[in-house]
């Protein structure tokens, strides 16, 4: 409880951060989070604050192992990055922006589809293109199925919508689950084809 109070006091004393994204897109709630908590995150990863949860301990470990000594931002598929929650990813993205400043624009999705950074101009162009086009327009930056922003890609669908659905198993001809003929060429439930002489006594009682 005392440690949590120390964290709250640290946030209050260090004040908010003036955010400069250098043209990289962030959602409004992400900007609010960074304004209030970016300095607190720095205090945590730099050892000025003692972690008070397992989640914070894991984040500090990730920072020290993958972020602190790296000059290159992670990519979407990097395993350690995919394990972070939304706001941890937001903090990491802005941390690299602070380190690289204007150079961050060399790492946007317009340069690499696997980048974790989207340039604001790409968003504006995509929205404009969406308003002026239909689903059938080639190279739209929005998924033609779910309408979500998919970045710059030659595909019409985003990665989620492009996941192939499992194929339905075809039923064999003569299966009792169909109305088709059996392997003998007769319907399995057609009474007129039954051999009455060979029916069992139990069958005749039915």
N, C-alpha and C positions, 0 to 999 in steps of 0.2 A: 504494500500500500504506500509505504514511504517512497519507494522507487518511482511509482507512477506519479506521485506528487512532484518529484524532482523533474520528471519528463515534462509535466504540465508547466512548471515554473520556467523550465528552459525554453519552451515554446513562447511563453508570455514575455520573457526577458529579451529574447533574440529578435523578436518582431517578425514581420512578414517579409517575403522576398519579392523584389520587383522582377517579374518574369520577362525575359527576352527570348523568344523562340527562334529567331533568325529565319523566319518564314516557314517553319515546320508546323504542321497542323496539330492542335490539341483540342479536345472537347472542352466545353465550358467548365464541367465539373473537375476535369483534370487540371485546368489552370487554377481553379480555386484550391485544389489540394496542394499543388506546388507552391502557391503563394503562401499558404499557411504552414506547410510541413517540410518543405525542401531543406531548410536549415536544420530542422530537427533530425532529418535523415542523415545529414552530414555529421551532426554530433554523434549519432548512433554508430555509423560506420567508422568514424575516426577515433572512437574510444572515449569520447567526452561523456557519453551516457552509457549506463549499464543496461543491457537488454533485460526486459521484464517478462518476456514470453519466448516460447520455443520458436515461434515464427520470426521474431526479431533476431534470434540467434542464427537461424538458418539464413536470413537475409545478409547478416554481417559476414557469414562464411562465404556466401555466393559473391559478395562484393570483393572480398579479399582474394578469392581464388580466380575469378573471371573478369573482374571489372577494374580494380585498382591499378593494375600494371598494364592494362590494355589501352592502346590508342585507336583501336578499331571497334566500332559498335557491333553488337551481336546481330545475328540474323534471326528471322522468324522461327526457323526450324532448329536452332540451337537448343539442346535438351534442357540446359540449366535455365534458359530464358523462358521456355514454355512452362516450367514448373512454378513460375512466379504468379502472384495474383495481379489483378488489373492495375492497382495503384503502385505496386512494386515495379511493374513494367514501366509505368508512367514516370516514376522517379528515376529509373535507370536511363530511360530515353532522354530526360532533361539533363541528367548528369553528363552524358556524352555531348549534349549541345553546349553546355557550359565549358567543357574541355576544348571542343573543336570550333566553336563559334561559327563564323561564316562557312568554314570548311564542311559543316554538317550537310550542306546541300550537295556534296559529292556522294552522299550515302542515302539519298532518297529513292523511292521506288521507281522514279523515272530513270534512274541509273541501274537499279537492281531490283527485280520483282520481289526478292526475298528480304528487302530492307524493312526495318521497323519504323522508318520515317516516311511520312507523306507530306509533300510540299503543299502549302496552302493554295498555290496557283493551280496545282493538279486538281484539287477539290473544286475550285471555282470553275475550271474548264469542264470537269466531269458533270457538275450540276447544270451548267449551261448546255452542254451536249445532251443531257437527259431531257431537259425541257424542250429542246428543239427536235428531238428524234423519237422514234418508236422502238419497239423491242427488236426489230429486224435490222437496225442500223449496225453495220460491221464495226468492230473495234470499239464499241461503247465501253466506257469505264465502269458502267454499272452492270451487274449480273442481270441477264434477260429473264431469269426465273424469279429470284427473290428480291431483286432491285437493290441489293446492297452494293456498296462501292467495292470493286474488285481490283482496282489498280490498273496499271498498264499491262495488258496481256492480250494475246491474239485470240484467246478463248472467249466465247459468249457467256459462259457461266463462271461463277466464282469457284474456289477450290471445294467448298462444302457441297455445292450443287453438282459438281462434276464427279462425285464419288459414285462409281457404278453400283446399281442395285443388283442384288443376287438374282440370277436367272431362275425362273420357275422350272421345276423338273417336269419334263414331258411324260405324260402317262403312256405306258405301253399299250399297244393295240390288244384288246381282249381283256384289259383289266376290269375287275368287277366293280370298279368305281366309275366306269363309263357305261354308256348305252351301246357300245360297239359290240360286235360279235366276239364270241370266245374263240379260243384256238381251234375248236372243232368246227367253226363256221356257223354255229348256232348261238342264239342268245342264251346267256347263262341262266336266265329265269323264265324261259319260254316253256310253259307247261306242255304244249302240244308236241314238243320234241322229246319229252321224257319217255323212257322205255318202261311202260307200265308193268311189264312182266318181271323186270329186274328190280322194281322198287321194294324197299324193305317194308316189313310189317308196320314199323313205326311211321314210315313215310306215308303209308296208305291210310293210317289213322288220322292224319292231319287234315 
